[in-house]
Every structure is written in C-alpha cells, then in structure tokens.
Amino acid sequence: MRLHLKEISETLLALAVSFLACACGDDTPELSGTPEEDDNGKTETTTVPPVTNLRATTTYLANEIQLSWTLPASATITEVAWWPEAGDENEAETQNVLNENELLIKVTDYGTYRISATAIDNYGHRSEPVTITATPRKEDAPTQFQQTGDRLLIADPYCFYHEGTYYAYGTQYATGFPVYTSTDLEHWVEHRAMQNTDSWGSDKNTWWAAEVYEHEGKFYMFYVIDEHVCVATSDSPQGPFKQPVRKPLTPNEKNIDPHLFIDDDGTPYLYMVRFTGGNVIWVAEMEKDLMSIKENTLTECIRATDPWELMQGTICEGPSIIKRDGTYYLIYSANHYQCKDYAVGYATSDSPMGPWKKYEGNPILRRDKPAAGGLAGVGHGAPFLSADGSWKYIFHAHQYAEDGSEVGKRSSYINDLHFNENGEIYIEGNLIRPVVGEEVYVDDNE
C-alpha cells in the first residue's frame, strides 16, 4: 500500500469503527481500551497484543524504507507512525494499514527515523506501540545495463539528444510506438511512447516512421497510420504522446514519412512522401501550431530519376533536412525498402522549398559502401546531433541473411556523418550496432 494523508486514514478508521458499532448494537465497547463490565458486573480492560517482528530495510531508492511486521490474530489494523529521531513525535506522519503486514514509506529528508507500529482491533482497542529506528539510503543505488536483446529492432529510425539522453523512435509495433533511451548510443532501454488508443486510427495495424521534435517546451510526434500523417504531443520525449484532436493531418489524401523542419526565422515546414507517380517527396509550409499544413504551398521536391534510385520501384522517401552555412541538405532514400540496394543520397538548395539539385556522388550510403559495415538494405534514416556536437546518422538494414536477400525484420545502426571542405556530405566511421536491455540496480551492500 502507498502513503495516504493522515486525515484520510483517521477518517477511514473512524468509519470502519462506526460501521462495526452499528452492526453490533448498543453494547459495542468504546474505543481505546475503555473498561468494560462482564456478566458479574466486574470491570475489565480489553488487551490487544502488540505487533511482532517489526523490521525496516532499505530499498534501491533514496529515502525509501520497506517495513514488515506480524499482526496479532485479534487485530485488523496497524497504525504506523514515523518521525525524525531528533524530531517531535507529535508531528509524526501516520498511516493505517488494513489487513496487511508491510508498508513502503517515502521520507521527506535523509536521516535516521523512529518508526512505531500499533495493532488495533475491530473495536478500536489499541496495543502498546513497538518502536524501532531506521536510516534509508541517501542516494539511489547504482544501475548497470543488462542486455536482453542483440539488436535495436526498429525500422525507419529517428533519434535526437535531449538533456543527457538519446531517444530513438521508429516502426515496430503494429499499434502504437516504442521509444528507446540511451546515454552512449550503444545500449538502449525500451519504453512505450504511444498507445494506439491515444490516436486516430486506433483500429489500424500499420504504424510507421515516428519522429519527435521539441518546440516551445512541448514535444511533437509526427507519424504515419494507414498511410496518413498524424501529429501527437507530450510534455516529455518519452511520452505518453496523445493527439489533441484525433484526425489525420490531411484526411483526404494518403501520405507517409513526415519530417518537420523549422527554419531560422521560425517558419515550420513539413516534408513528406506523396503518391504522385511513385513515392515522391514534397514540402509544405505548416501553420504555427504544427497541426496543419498550408495546402496552397505544397511543392514537389524530388522524385526517383537516377539509375541508382530505380533498382526496384520508383521511390524516393524518408526525407530529412539539415541547414548548414545557408545551404539546405535534403537527405533521402531510394528504391523499395525490401531491395538489398536500398540506399541513401542527398540534394541541396538555397531555399527550404527548393528547387533541389541532387549530389553527383550519390548514393552516399549503400551496401557496397564501407560505412554500411557489410549490411544490406540500408536506408530510411535520420541525421542527428550527438552530445559532443558532431553529426551522426541512424538508419535501418535488413536483419537476416548476410547478402540481404532475406528481409524479415529490420534493425537500426548508427554511423558518423561528416561535411568535407566543399560542403559535401559523407558517412564514415566506426559502425555502432546498438543492443537492447534494461537497467538493473546493483546491490552495493549499503
């Protein structure tokens, strides 16, 4: 049981005693060991045995104390009180525990506390209190990463760094989205970022390509359900994310792979894929609330035209934007994601609306590039700034066969993204192969 206010506990106890008094009639004894008369008119006092085996142990968290005891058979309530050892007992915090033999308490400040437990029977008769002292842990116990999986099983990944933690989102659940957290980009812990019941399309099972951005103190998730872009918000990058109004961004048109870019002047733009002769990347200016686009600004950016983009399908997708030294870089993927030659290229422009010029050295990431680390089907990633201010690129790859012929599930990987002296992008470095697990507390015998 968790802590309750003292007043609530006392009220519940009084109600319980009043109920029993009504059930037993006018002969119910008064509270607190009031003398009673037996059949011979002699006065006696009801005695409640005290609790036994009262113990206090620390938990893994600071200022927590776990209490346990044995309640006598004649009692149903334990009144637990605690106060600083050097403090006033009259200012103790209390809680009444019904038919239980344990209680977790959270003290306000670190220090040694006196803790008492008093047994109370159904008539309110009280035992003598049993008192012990206990000192909680001053700080949370250390944790260590315990690996539970060998891959970061998300596709269409997106990552960003916020206040000492990396957050990664992507396609995984049939309903809703996970979020993975890490402090080193190698070891990740899974959480739930969005439930399907908190969004339009809760009955659909195609949830794709979630990306999250911080804007004016709030976090916005852009994602796809049933080939419709949606937007949800949260006060935390870990969620839960919920749609303020449950509807797609463009109810009358299907589109996928949203990416938000806010320019230096504060103007927001949404890049997305529309099905206008294949998968084609478009851009539109957004309203300031990030909940709708200005449809009259819709402008085509790029479509698949080059040989490396046409290995399978007519597809350009997964757009991301970087602005550097006045140049806008549109990073994208081409070919069908099931193709082992799925690959990444980029185009540049002097404006977020284009026109765009494709880089002549495309693709910059494909299975035959050293940065792919021998992986196949590499693509639909996102650039992000790491803790030290350098650029990284997270992307997915086929999970199974070495030659990439068996797609199966996709998992995500990270490498370094660089700009050379000519302002050209290249991906190169030590490939990070993230693993998934959980943080477990270390027993440091404190």
ABEGO torsion letter per residue (X at the ends): XBBBBAAAAAAAAAAAAAAAAAAAEAABBBBGGBBBBBAAGBBBBBBBBBBBGBBBBBBABBGBBBBBBBBBAABABBBBBBBBAABBAAABBBBBBBGBABBBBBBABBEBBBBBBBBBBAAGBBBBBBBBBBBBBABBBBBBBBBABABBBBBGBBBBBBGGBBBBBEBABABEBBBBBBAAGABBBBBBABBAAABBGAABABBBGBBBBBBGGBBBBBBBBGGBBBBBBBABAAOBBBBABBBBABAABBBBGBBBBBBAAGBBBBBBBBBBGEBBBBBBBBBAAGABBBAAABBBABBBABAAAAABEBBBBGBBBBBBGGBBBBBBBBEBAABAABBBBBBBBABAAOBBBBBAAOBABBAABAAAGGBBGBEGBBBBBBAAGBBBBBBBBBABBAAGABAEBBBBBBBBBBBBAAGBBBBBEBBBBBBBBBBBBBBAGX
